Amino acid sequence: MTRFWPFIAFVVLAGFLYVGLSLKPHEVPSPLINKPAPAFNLPQLHDPAKRFSSQDMKGQVWLLNVWASWCVSCREEHPVLMELARRNIVPIYGLDYKDKNEEGEAWLRNGGDPYTLIAADADGRVGIDYGVYGVPETYLIDKQGVIRYKQIGAITHQNLQEKILPLVAELQAK
């Protein structure tokens, strides 16, 4: 019987691997959905003497996009954000995560700036409060300051059209 233990262990591990590969990490539910967005008050990226607070957004539906100049997936997402900003459907606010201001500003100069305003989260504390796994991540926040949707990873044209924009329209109509 003892000679079958390696085989049994292999089958069990293979089963866990099979189940793990079938999961969708971009659809991990956030415990913050339908809860008030964590409050923050951070310096603005382009003018650190000025502050940006989550309280400034009460009464608006808005997107908080967490990004960084060093983020490869953020480069893939950027054209989608630029298009969304041109369409002027919902304001996009940026949270430059664990980045140097100079590098964030240079990245935006080269690729364009889709953001209404950007807060600098240099030490990543606000990102931790929001439960950021990695960048990019985007939060849809309603008029009462409640998180209604979290996009883990880059926003694509597909999830923008199928998930985010319909929810934006629903929240703006309330």
ABEGO torsion letter per residue (X at the ends): XAAAAAAAAAAAAAAAAAAAAABBAAABBBAABGBBBBBBBBBBAABAABBBBAAAABGBBBBBBBBBAABAAAAAAAAAAAAAAAAGABBBBBBBBGBBAAAAAAAAAAAEBABABBBBBAAGAAAAAAGBABOBBBBBBBAAGBBABBBBEBBBAAAAAAAAAAAAAAAAAX
